Amino acid sequence: MTEKRWTIVIVGGVAGGASAATRARRMNEDAEIILLEKDDYVSFANCGLPYYLGGEIAERSRLLVATEEFLRRRFRLDIRTRHEVIAVDRGTKSVSVRDHGNGQTYRQRYDKLILAPGATPLVPPIEGREAAGVFTLRSMADTDRIHAAIATSRTRRAAIIGSGYIGLEMVEQLVHRKFEVALAELQPQLLPLLDYEMARVLAEELQRHGVAVHTGDGIQRILTDAAGAACGVELKSGTRIDADLVILGVGVRPEVRLAVDAGLKLGKSGGIATNDWMQTSDPDVYAVGDAAEYPCGPTGDRQRVALAGPANRAGRLAGEHAATGESAPMAPVFGTSVVRVFGITAGMTGLSHAMAAKLGRPSASVTIVANQHAGYYPGATPLTLKLTYDADSGQVLGVQVVGREGVDKRLDVVATAMAFRGTVRDLAGLDLAYAPPFGSAKDPIHQAAFAACNALDGIEQFIDSDADLTGKQVVDVRTAVEVQQAPLAGATHAVNIPLDELREQRHRLDPAIETVVSCGVGMRAHVAARILCQSGFTDVKNLAGGAMVRSRAIRNQA
């Protein structure tokens, strides 16, 4: 008697589905592997779409990571594009499929089913959302439509709604295409995942490149002309922006209808609930990608994380488990992400300080500003690094980094440390590569870790960069010229005593009251705090990030 051939059906391609299919084949040469994709392309570089639209990726074909023909030839996969799964019947272990080529519907049985349906862009229910010239960016079809609109734009004016990664990348790329661009964000800052003072650097960079930035102001409606095409947007404040190209980038919604209709459980974050092997509440059905939940490293719970990296890794593991019954568990996801905005790069991994506070996680943070490589070597530029950690154990909870060069390196180092449940003391002891063109003997990661260790050990206290300094004794230890050029924001009562004069001038200060010391970025203030703490001052705090970061953090300075 011939043994039945194992059938694995995968719903959806791109990162999660295509990774699952190829891994399943590598682990099981005999299985029948069917990949059903409702659109025309089974595997394309979703993250590369803005760069093709801006011309940095010159050839459209470069976006096609793996073609149907390649996947069939190399992996012997049964690829069916324009075949949409419309229902899952777990009782009969089959899916209903609509063939958009001929309009017919058929049933396909499975032994194992992997759901990779992805997510769809959120389109707010506003007037004009269906007008010509209004787009979302998620698929190759979206890309082709926007590409055509860029080529035919009459006004060369664009409005981008939403300042997530796609929104920021499209702003940059449309400026490269000589568009006049406006960006609107409902939240009071750009890239809301970051803490406010970190995101301010992005806003300043956009404004330097002529982008009109509207924060704290969402879209009210899309304006249309006599022909019904978009000619601008109106914001909730009443502000009107002229544009014949409008891109909505306000977020995505997980595609969970198939799972819900099939009776599969959803998790707390609204994604398809999974276990460590990406199995759903039905062990013969897996879920990966933007619709699935993953183990979240910083919190220990399960969340949706709509990023390509986790989708690829989850797809690989689900494909192996479906094909063999075994695989490694899905590793915790930290949401490591990075974006470039003209000359500035910004990114994060884990929790921001604001996120930790929102979750009720006892945390502390330190902010340092340091060059990405040795300051004496040509081309040194500053990084701002904000490290968040558990206030009791020192376990690293997250990091945010903003700068011109070297951002990704620091993000990856901290993400790796977090994967091994590292503490700030672990970071302080890391043996990192150093040569003048690449780093410093004391890397920015070391400097942030040293500061955090000082706080844990009671050597130093920090106060948030946006703290209300009213009623506190504030000592600015910069030179008089520095203070004149850039006064300490929100602290007109600050006493200026340059660091090198502090020992002789400390008699001007009251050692019995709360004292905040500040300098340019926090380094001189650290030395000043140590002088004062050892001179009888009972309560001394270092202003996080000094005058530079405070200038970004004080909101009424925007």
Number of C-alpha atoms within 10 A of each C-alpha: 3 4 5 7 10 15 19 25 25 29 23 28 28 26 29 33 33 28 23 33 30 21 20 27 21 13 15 17 12 12 18 19 27 20 22 25 25 21 17 14 21 25 22 21 16 18 15 15 23 24 17 19 22 21 15 12 15 12 9 14 11 13 19 17 16 16 15 17 12 12 18 12 10 10 17 17 21 16 21 18 20 19 26 20 24 14 17 22 15 17 7 9 16 18 22 17 20 20 18 14 9 9 8 10 14 11 15 14 17 22 16 21 28 28 31 29 28 25 18 17 16 14 16 13 10 11 13 18 19 15 18 17 23 22 22 23 22 17 17 19 13 13 20 15 15 22 16 11 18 21 10 11 15 11 13 20 22 28 28 27 27 25 26 17 18 22 27 24 21 26 28 21 21 23 20 15 15 11 21 20 26 22 25 27 25 19 15 14 25 29 24 15 17 22 19 19 19 26 21 22 20 24 21 15 15 24 12 11 15 12 19 17 19 21 17 14 21 19 21 19 19 23 21 20 11 7 8 13 18 23 24 24 28 17 21 14 12 12 12 16 21 20 26 26 27 27 21 23 25 21 20 15 16 20 20 24 15 17 22 13 12 15 14 19 17 19 17 13 14 17 26 32 25 25 17 17 24 29 23 24 16 14 14 16 25 28 34 35 33 28 28 34 27 33 21 18 23 22 16 11 14 21 21 24 23 20 16 18 16 25 27 20 19 29 31 24 25 36 37 25 23 31 28 13 10 13 16 11 14 19 16 19 23 24 22 22 18 17 19 18 21 19 12 18 20 27 25 29 24 26 29 23 24 15 15 21 13 9 10 9 17 12 21 23 24 27 29 24 26 24 21 26 26 21 16 11 13 10 12 19 16 18 24 26 28 25 28 27 26 19 17 10 12 21 20 31 31 28 29 30 26 27 25 19 19 20 24 19 12 21 25 15 14 25 25 14 18 24 15 10 14 17 21 28 18 15 23 19 11 14 10 14 10 14 11 15 15 14 20 21 14 16 23 23 23 21 20 27 27 19 24 30 20 14 18 19 10 9 13 19 21 23 19 19 24 19 13 12 19 12 11 14 19 25 25 28 26 20 16 13 9 15 17 10 8 12 16 22 19 17 17 11 14 21 15 18 20 20 20 14 11 18 14 10 12 15 9 10 16 13 18 11 14 15 22 22 28 30 28 23 21 24 19 20 26 21 16 26 24 16 16 20 17 9 12 11 19 14 16 24 22 28 30 30 28 25 23 20 26 24 22 21 23 17 14 9 10 10
